[in-house]
């Protein structure tokens, strides 16, 4: 899959193209790199020594990743020039439209990749079914947590098996703290959703 770089943009004041597309795409496949970016995004002002203490990779790799993320425009140094330099992460959003359905590549999706070692289902869906299906399933599961879509509809729109969908749903509920942690996500019987799939696809497309 190829990306047009002008479609990868920071979210904020004005349009600022992200130049390091290889680093950006690696955020979706490298859980350690995704974890580093996510840690900076969740803790603005964190420093390299702080990241070294918590990272699962070597000190050398942490500094290499920081350099790559900074060169790509995904993080930046803040503060008054004191050492060690604190970092903050830049938000971004990449929109992909595949077969009339628009999916979003966002820091939230990167945060999911950061948990790929903890939840093997994440890498399995991404690697076996492709990035678009992975991103689409992520968006649909978030909609499921809001009561807007059923498990059967997610299965239909992504072509994932019911078992894979439930496993991914469970992982994303935990990672994003969706719904009530003490209860299982709402499920539906086939009779609840007969004939709804085509209408849902149309609705998703119309809303973009």
N, C-alpha and C positions, 0 to 999 in steps of 0.2 A: 504494500500500500504506500502511496506517495502522498506528501502533504505540500500544499502551497504555503510558503512561509508567511505570506501576508495574512493568512487566515489564523495564524497563531499569534495571539495578541495579549498583552498584559491588560488586566482590568484596572481601570483607574483614570487618572487625568490624561485624556487624549489617547491616541493610538500609538503604541510603542512596540514595533515588531520584535519578537524574540528571535535572535539570530542563530542560536545554537540548536537547530532542529534535531540533530543526532542525540544531544543530551536530553532534550525534551522527550523524545520517543523512548529513550532508555529509562526514563522515569516510570514507564509503563511495563518494563520487563525486569528491572533490577531492583529487588526489594530493599537492598541496602541504600542505594541512591535515593529511592523513594522515601525511605525512612528518615534519611538525613534532611531532605527538603521538608518533609512533614514536621519533623522536630523543630526546625527553624520557624516554620509557619505558625506552629502552635505556641511557640515561646519566643516572640520577637525580643531581640536583645541578647539572645544566647550567644556564647562565644565558642571558638574552636576547641579550647580545652574542655569546656562543658560537654561538647558533642563527642569528643574522644572518649570521655569517661563512660558514656552510655551506648556508644556505637558497638555493633557486632563485628566491625572490621578494624584493621590496624590504623594506627595514628597516621601513617603515610597515606593510606587510602582515604581517610577522612579529609585530609588537606587537599588531596588530588580531586576528590568529589566537590569540595567547596570551591576550588578554582574553576572547575567545569561548570558548576551551577552559576557562579558569578559571571563567567564569560558568556553564558547563554542568556543572561538577564533574568534569571529565575530567583536569584538572591542578590542582596547588596549590603555593603558595610554601612553602618550607621554610627552616630556618635561624633566625638570631637577629635578623633585621631589617636586616642589613647590605645594602648595595647594591653591585652588582646582585644581585637576589634569585635564588637557585637554585630550580629547579622539580623536581617529581616528578610522574609520571603515575599516575592511578588506574586500576586494572584494572576491567573490566566484562565482562558476558556477557548477551547477549540471545538467548533461545530462541524460535525460530519453528517451529511444527508445521504443515506443509503436506502435505495428502493422506496423513496418517499418518506422515510422515517428519519428524523433528526435526532442525533445523540450528542451528548456533551462530554468532552474530555476536560476534566477540571481537577483542582487540588483534592477534592473529595475522592475522586477515582484513584489518584496517586496514593492517598492515604490507605485505600484498600490494598493496593499493590504492596505497600509497606508491611502488610500483615500476611503476605503470601506464605511465609515460612510457618506461621502459626496456623493458617487455614489452607491446606493444600488444594482445596476445591477452587481457590482463586486462580492459581496458576493453571490448573487443569482446564477450567473454562476458557481462560485467556489463550492458552497455547493450543488447545484442541479445537476450539470453535472460532477463534479469531478475536481481534481487538474490538471490532464493531459489535459483535454479539455480546462480548463482555461488557462494553460500555452501555449498550442498550439494556441488558439485564440489570445493570446497576441502576439506571434511571427508572426502570419499571418496578424494581423492588422498593425504591424509595416511594413510588406512587402507591405500591401495595401497603406500605406502612401508614399511609394517609387514608387508606380505605377506598382508593380510586380504581383499583384493579384487582383481579383475582389471580390466584396461582395458575389456574388453567389458561388464562389469557397470556400470562408471561410465557408459559410453555409454548403456546401457539405462535406468539410473535418472535420468539427467539429460537425455536426448534430445539431447545434443550429438553432432556428427559425430565419427568416429574421428580425423580430422585435427585438429579443434579440441581434442579431448580430449588428444591427444598434445602439442600446442603448449602448452596450459595446464599439463599435467603437467610438461613440461620447465621451464617458468617457475617453478612452485611448488617443484620440487626444488631449483632454484638459489637461490631467495629464502630458503627455510627450511633449506637445506643438508641435504636429506633424502638418505639413502642414501649410496652411494659416488660422489663427484663424478667419478671416472674411469671410471664405467661407466653404461650406460643403465639406466633403470628396467626391472624385469622385465616382460615381456609374455607373453601366452598366445595359443594358437590357439583358434578357436571350439570345437573338440572338447573343450577343457579345461573349458569352463564351460556346456555345454548343459544347460538345465533348472535352472540355479542362480539365475537372476535373481529369480523369485518368492520363493524361499526366503530370499534375501538381504534383500529388502524387508521380509519378515515379521520376520527376525532383527533388523534395524535398528530396527524399530518396537517390538519386544518389549523391547529393551535400554533404551529411554528411561524 
